[in-house]
Each structure stands twice: as structure tokens, then as C-alpha cells.
Amino acid sequence: MTVVLAPEGGAVAGVDVRGGGPGTRETDALDPRNLVQRVDAIVLTGGSAFGLDAAGGVTAWLEERGRGFRVGPEPAQVVPVVPAAALFDLGRGGDWRARPDAALGRAAADAATDGPVAQGNVGAGTGAVVGGLKGGIGTASVRLPSGVTLGAVAAVNAVGSAVDPATGELYAARFGRPGEFPDLRAEPSAPAEGQSLNTTLVVVATDTTLTKAQAQKLAGTAHDGLARALRPVHLLSDGDTVFVLASGARPLPLPEGDPAFAVHLEAGALNELYAAAADTVTRAIGHAVLAAESVGEISSFRDKCTNKPNCG
């Protein structure tokens, strides 16, 4: 499992669920119409619906530190808000009953840092598979000209493929920065029998200020990144879910202009952020597939590489 902790005081959050078979917890709290304005963590977990128990461990860890939605007169009387989503990987490690639980959730929260995020066969990506190849965790980030920073972490576990069957290249590589993705080609793989239940999970985080409605819209546009990097997506067998966290560390930068057009100036700033989110999610998915390592009969993209000597 993978836990993304919000800063002290929480973060404004949004979510958009596009897959037809989602497994989620507390996503209704993120509806802009509802009471809670900030969340304390997001959990991405394996283990299908069973793995959602891991969020309980994160919730307990946060409560012990007095972090959560205040519900009583004492500072310790809080209810941490921890939305979560699960992907399907049951049995891929050989043991059908191996799945994240509350103890693992607590341990993951305790181990969380603000350092570089490990990629590949880790966290929620441990049992991930993408189009017959090994999936995993991937990350990417961008600093916009305005100074706003946006990052994405993706647990890539899709029914669809990350590889163009005509060229053998990663779909995501077409959207990378110069030199970001190596020139690799791999033979597309058909999904193995019994691996049609999947789900790709994403958390997009930014340091700017957003409302819940704006965060929800950001989650929706970030799904465009899945559609660029994986084909097909959002099927009945997927539970594709994108969360957004906005820390509010800096105001949304608005360009100068006539105050009478303030709504359009704000829309322009948001559009820049929304477009960047889709691109960053695409890149994160590409890095997940590149970082994944073969496990048993499930080969990685790199191990299926066909254009030697670039496969190193």
C-alpha cells in the first residue's frame, strides 16, 4: 500500500472515479457540497476491497497525533478524514489471503517521508500488472512558469496496455520531456488469464490554493493522462480513480488584467494547472512501467525490450 500524508492542518481534496469497478472509502466526503473541507491523507492500496482496511491504520495513526476534523471541545477530539481506493491484485503473490491491513497502514504512515518516492514494485504497485506486463508505482512532477508545483504518483494496474502494438514504444514516452524517456521498444503482451480485474490509482498534489470544486475538476482533467498512457482505460474491469490534494501553500497566481474579467483570468490560471496535471499523470505512468521489474512469469517492459542495445 501507499499513503500520501497531507501537511499539518490537512489539504483541500477532490476525486474523480471513472472506472466501472471501483473499490473506495470516504470519497463522498470530497464532494464539494459536503461539510469536510480538508483531508489528512490519501491511501492507495492493493488487496481489492479487503485492502481498504489499511486506511483504518492510517486513521488511527493520525488520531494519535491529534490530526483530523475537529468534532469536540478538546484538541484530541478529532476524526481524521482518509479517503482511499483499492486496486485488484489478489493472489498475484501466490497467497490469496495476502492483503494490506490496518497494521500495514499504520506502519506505512509511520514510514512516510517528504523525500523521493520509490518507484516500481513497491507499495500499492507491488502486485500491479499492466496489459500483461509488470506494473508498479511511478511519479512525475513539474514546476509551472507561475512557480506553482504539481506532482503525481500513480499505481499502474490496468487491463489496457501501456505499449503501442504498432511500434512497441510506451504511449507515455510521446509526452515526456526531452531525454526523459529512453528510446525503448518492447513486444506487447496479452493479459494473462485471470488478470482482467485491475485499476489504476493516482494522487495529484499541488502547492497552490484550490476550492473543493476546483480540485474535483483537476481530478477529472488528470484522467486525460490515463487515456494517453493506457489503452483502453475506464472499463468495467477497472476502478480507475484520481485524487487531488491542494496544500494552499501559495495563492493561485493570476495574470494581470482588467478586474472586470477576473473570472476569465482565474480560468486561465486554472487551465494551465489542469493541462499540466494530465501531462504529469501520463509521465508518472510511463515511469511506473519503466521502473517495474519482472516477477515470476510476469515480465517487465525492460525485460521484453527488443531494440538492443538500448535495453540497458
N, C-alpha and C positions, 0 to 999 in steps of 0.2 A: 504494500500500500504506500501511498504518497500523501503527505499532509503539507498544505500551504498555510502557514500561520499569518494572520493579519497583524499589523502593528498594534501596540497597546492602544486601546480605545476602539479597535475594530476598523473595518473598511466598508464603504458602500459597495454593494454587490448586485450582480444581475446574473441571469441564467437563461439559456435558450436550449431546449431539448428538441432535437429533430429526428432522432432515431425512433423506430417503431417498437422497440423492445427495451425501454429504459428501466434501470433499477436505481432509484433515487431516494434521498431523505432530505427533508426540510427545504425543498426547492420552493414550496408555496410561500415561505417566509420572504422570498426575494421579489415577489410580486409588488410592483410599485404602489398598489392600492393598499397594501397591508402595513401593519404597525411598525415592525422592527426595521430600523434604518441601516444598521451596520451588523456585519457578521464577524466572527472571531477566527474562523479557519474554514478551509475547504478540504475535504477528503476525497481522494481518488483511490479506489480500492479494487482489488480482484475479488474472486470468490462469488461473483454474482450477488444475489440478494443476501446470501449468508455473510458476505464480506462487509455489508453495511454496519455490522456490529462494531467494526473498528472505530467508527465515528463516536461511539459511546465512550471509548477510552480517551479520545481527544477531548471530548466534552468534560469528562471528569478531571483531566489534567488542567484544563483551563479554569474550571471552577476552583480548584485548589489554589490557584493564583489570583483569584478574585476578578477574573476576566469574563465578561459576559453582559447580557442585558439585565439591567438592574430591576429587581422585582420586589424589593423590600427596603426598609429604612436603613439596614446595616450594609456597609460596603461589600461584605461577603455574600450577601443575598442576591446572587446573580444566576441567570440561566444562559450559559454560552450557546450561541447560535452557530451550528456547524453543519452546513449543507454538505451533502455527499452524493457521489454517484459510483456505481459499480460496473465493471466490465466482466465478461464471461471468460473464465479460464479454468473452470473446474476440471480436474483430472489430468491436466496437461503436465503436471509434475509427477504423475504416477499414482497419487493418492487423492481420491475423490473428496475426502474429508479435510484436505489441507486447504485452509482458507483463513484470511485475516480475522482477528478477533479483537476484543477490547484491549487486551494486554498488549497486542502489537500496536494498536492505535496509540496507547499511552507511550510506548517506547519510541514510536516514530515522532511524536510531538516533543519528547524529551531530547531527541537527537537532532531536531531541526536547527539549521543554522542559516545565516544570511550569505554564506559562501556559494561557490559554484555548485550547480545541481548535477549530480551524477547522471549519466545517460546510458542507455542500452538496457541490459537485462537486470533492472533494479526496480524497487518499489512496485508501483502498480503495473509496470511493464514486464515483470518477471515472467509471467506466463503468456504474454501477448503474442499474437500471430497476426500477420497482415497479408492477405491474399496468398497464403501458403508459405510465406517466408516468415522468419522470426521478427516480431515487432518488439517494441520497448518504449522507454522514456526518451523524449527529445526536448531540447529547449532552443530558443532563439530570442533575440531582443533587438531593439532599435531605439536610437535617440533621435527624435524629430528635430527639424530646424528650429522649432519653437523652444527647445530644451526639454520638452516632455519625454519621459522614458516609458517604454512599453515592452513587456516581456511575455513569453508564453511557454508553458510546459505542457506537453502532450503525451498521453499514454495511448500508443497506437496499436489497436487491436481490431482490425477491420475485416469484414467479409470481402470488401473490394481490394483491388491491388494498388500498390504504390509504384508499380513498374509499367511503363508503356510497352505493350506487347509488340509494337512495330519496331521500336528502337532498342528496347532493353534498358533505357535510362529511367531514373527516378523522375516522376512527374514534378516533384518539388524542386529538382535541380534547375528547372527552367525559370524559377522565380527567385533564385539565390542572388546574393551579391557577387561581384567579380571575385573569382577564386574561392568562393565559399564552399562549393561542392566539387569534388574531384570528378574527372571525366571517366565514369564507370558505366559499364553495361552489364546487365545480368539477364539470364534466361527467366522469363516469367514462370511462376509456379502456380499450378492449380490448387485451390484449397483442398486440404486433406479431408478425408471422410470424418464427419463428426465435429468439424471446426466451423460450422456455419453460424454459430452463435457467438457474437463478438461485441463490439462497441469501442469507439474512440472517445476518450475523455480529455478535455482541455481546460486549463486555467490561464486566463489572460489577466495580467496585472499591470496597472499604470500608477504613476505617482501624481497624476493630476486630479482635479476635483470634478466629480460627476454626480448627478442625481441618480436615483434608482432607475428611473425611466431611461436615462441616457446610458447607464450601464447595461440595461437589458438590450437596448438597441445595439450596443457594441458587441454583446454576445452573439446577436443574430448575424451581424456582418462578419464576425470572425468565422462563422460556419463556412463562408466562402472559401476560406483557407483549406478546409477539409475537402471541399469539392474540387479544388485544384490539385491536391496532392494524392487523393484516393478516388478510385473509380471502380464501381459505383459507391455512393455513400447514402446514409439516411434510409436504409432498407428496413423491412420489418424485423430482420435478424440483428440489426444494430440498435444500440441505445445512445447514439451519438449525442453528447452533452457538452456545452461550453459554459463555463463560469467566468465571471469578470469580477475583479477586485480593484477598487479605486481608493488609494490611500488618502487623497486630498492634501498631500504634502505641498503641492503648488497649485495655484489657481489655473483654470483653463485659460490659456493665453489667447486673447482676442486681438485681431489686427485692428489698426486704427481705421476709423471711418465715421461716417455720419451716424450719430446716435439713433436717428430715425430708422436706420437699417440694422439695429443691434441684433435682432433675431437672425438676420442673414449672416452677420459677422460671426455669431456663435455657431451657426450651422456650418460655416466654412471651417472653423477650428475643429469641430466635431468630425466633419467629413475626413479631414486629414488623419485623425486618430482612428476612425473606423476603417479606412483603407489600409492603414499601417497594420492594424490588427489582423486582417485577412492575410496579408503578406507574411507576417511574422508567424502565424499559425502554420502556414504552408511550409516555411523553413524549418520550424520545430519538428514537424512530421518527417521531413527529409532527414534531419539529424537523428531522429529516433531509429529510422530504418538503417542508416549508415552505422550507427553505434551498436546495433544489436549483434549478438553472437549466436552461432548455431548451438542448438540444444537437441541432442538425440537425432531423430530423423527430420527435425525442422531446421532447414538450412538458413543461414543469414544471407542478406543481399550480397555482402562482400564475398562469401564463400561460393556464391553462384556466379561470380563475375566472369565474364567471357572475353573481355578485351585486354588480355595480358600485353605488356607488363604493368598496366595501370592499376591492377587489382591489389597492389600492396597496401 
